[in-house]
Amino acid sequence: MDAVLVADDVRRTYGDTVALDGVSLSVAEGEVFGLIGPNGAGKTTLVRALTGTTDADGTVTVLGTPPSDVDTQRVGLLPQSFTPPERLTARELVAYYAGLYEETRDPEAVLADVGLDGASDTWYENLSGGQQRRVCVATALVNDPDVLFLDEPTTGIDPAGRRALWGLIEDLADGGTTVFLTSHSMDEVERLADRVGLLNEGSLAAVGSPTDLVTEYGGETRLVVRTEAGTDAVADAGFVVEADAETLTFHDVDPRDIGPAVEALERAGVEYDSLTWKQPGLEEVYLRLTGETFEGRRSRAVAAPTGGAE
Ligand SMILES: Nc1ncnc2c1ncn2[C@@H]1O[C@H](COP(=O)(O)OP(=O)(O)OP(=O)(O)O)[C@@H](O)[C@H]1O
């Protein structure tokens, strides 16, 4: 399948700040590519380089041409910060952006797609933050683009609205639209993206399908038990167990090990408030590769393994 987006060794600095430090990637037609990374990692700068809204060194092609030459009819962009005129209704705003293109979808239909058909006549300034963001999404869709850049599209949108937008993005991708999405929501990226790129300090630290990234970098499954019991109680259970003041963590527990772990707790008479089996996801990949931590508490003791649980 042809590459719709190609970046080759893209670099961008702002004074002493290196925003992009040699990024190369390629996105195929109909693919949803999710870009994640900490604040300041360079995500918006990469979107801007790919859309030709900032200069950058290196090579970028969109639909086979440099961004400055691409047919704007074929590209949709929802920037991270977007402040449209406020004294227009939702319908007028979408119609206004439709006026920039030769061929457009019916603004009313696009507003219905983003769940705003009941608010078409409301002034933008009187819409809630989440509704405003949906109008902005609608303006990016009005030209029925072949390539859609969405920079944090669901920020501020409530859970039901987010799911509705996810369904819309999936439908667009199913219809052949190539989507380049940045997000801080690991749920969103895990659900939507065929491939994910993790950008850290201007460089891609990893690229792959969510499943492959989780397998490679996600780490182990764990059973977390809320209890004040120490590791001594389960020292002979055959698990690597770590404890702090409030939890016992059984490491590397696959689903068929949950029963034996619980039986070991029962045998030892351990009283506990809750048991949670945790499977790694994209969030663990993100935290691991960016060097951030999600368990600030220090462990108190580690019980020695005594062999596998049978
Ligand atoms: N116009 C600009 N002038 C100066 N510095 C900039 C400019 N745009 C971005 N930067 C800097 O480049 C770096 C990357 O910024 P960028 O906005 O691309 O990050 P990001 O990953 O999108 O962050 P966030 O998740 O917070 O949106 C940051 O250090 C930022 O301060």
The ligand as an SDF file (V2000), in Angstrom:
LIG
                    3D

 31 33  0  0  0  0  0  0  0  0999 V2000
    6.6380   28.4970   18.3290 N   0  0  0  0  0  0  0  0  0  0  0  0
    7.5000   28.0510   19.2390 C   0  0  0  0  0  0  0  0  0  0  0  0
    8.4690   28.8500   19.7150 N   0  0  0  0  0  0  0  0  0  0  0  0
    9.3590   28.3930   20.6220 C   0  0  0  0  0  0  0  0  0  0  0  0
    9.3690   27.1470   21.1160 N   0  0  0  0  0  0  0  0  0  0  0  0
    8.4280   26.2940   20.6720 C   0  0  0  0  0  0  0  0  0  0  0  0
    7.4470   26.7050   19.7060 C   0  0  0  0  0  0  0  0  0  0  0  0
    6.6450   25.6440   19.4510 N   0  0  0  0  0  0  0  0  0  0  0  0
    7.1000   24.6410   20.2200 C   0  0  0  0  0  0  0  0  0  0  0  0
    8.1670   25.0330   20.9430 N   0  0  0  0  0  0  0  0  0  0  0  0
    8.9290   24.1910   21.8760 C   0  0  0  0  0  0  0  0  0  0  0  0
    9.2250   22.9680   21.2310 O   0  0  0  0  0  0  0  0  0  0  0  0
    9.0820   21.8710   22.1220 C   0  0  0  0  0  0  0  0  0  0  0  0
    8.0550   20.9100   21.5640 C   0  0  0  0  0  0  0  0  0  0  0  0
    6.7640   21.5330   21.6440 O   0  0  0  0  0  0  0  0  0  0  0  0
    5.4520   20.8250   21.0920 P   0  0  0  0  0  0  0  0  0  0  0  0
    4.3420   21.8210   21.2210 O   0  0  0  0  0  0  0  0  0  0  0  0
    5.7260   20.2770   19.7490 O   0  0  0  0  0  0  0  0  0  0  0  0
    5.2810   19.6300   22.1290 O   0  0  0  0  0  0  0  0  0  0  0  0
    4.0450   18.6560   22.3240 P   0  0  0  0  0  0  0  0  0  0  0  0
    4.6100   17.2760   22.3850 O   0  0  0  0  0  0  0  0  0  0  0  0
    2.9910   18.9180   21.3260 O   0  0  0  0  0  0  0  0  0  0  0  0
    3.5540   19.0800   23.7710 O   0  0  0  0  0  0  0  0  0  0  0  0
    2.0870   19.0110   24.4600 P   0  0  0  0  0  0  0  0  0  0  0  0
    1.8390   17.5710   24.7550 O   0  0  0  0  0  0  0  0  0  0  0  0
    2.2810   19.8180   25.7050 O   0  0  0  0  0  0  0  0  0  0  0  0
    1.1050   19.6090   23.5090 O   0  0  0  0  0  0  0  0  0  0  0  0
    8.7090   22.4710   23.4630 C   0  0  0  0  0  0  0  0  0  0  0  0
    9.8860   22.6200   24.2190 O   0  0  0  0  0  0  0  0  0  0  0  0
    8.1320   23.8220   23.1000 C   0  0  0  0  0  0  0  0  0  0  0  0
    8.3180   24.7580   24.1350 O   0  0  0  0  0  0  0  0  0  0  0  0
  1  2  1  0
  2  3  1  0
  2  7  2  0
  3  4  2  0
  4  5  1  0
  5  6  2  0
  6  7  1  0
  6 10  1  0
  7  8  1  0
  8  9  2  0
  9 10  1  0
 10 11  1  0
 11 12  1  0
 11 30  1  0
 12 13  1  0
 13 14  1  0
 13 28  1  0
 14 15  1  0
 15 16  1  0
 16 17  2  0
 16 18  1  0
 16 19  1  0
 19 20  1  0
 20 21  2  0
 20 22  1  0
 20 23  1  0
 23 24  1  0
 24 25  2  0
 24 26  1  0
 24 27  1  0
 28 29  1  0
 28 30  1  0
 30 31  1  0
M  END
$$$$
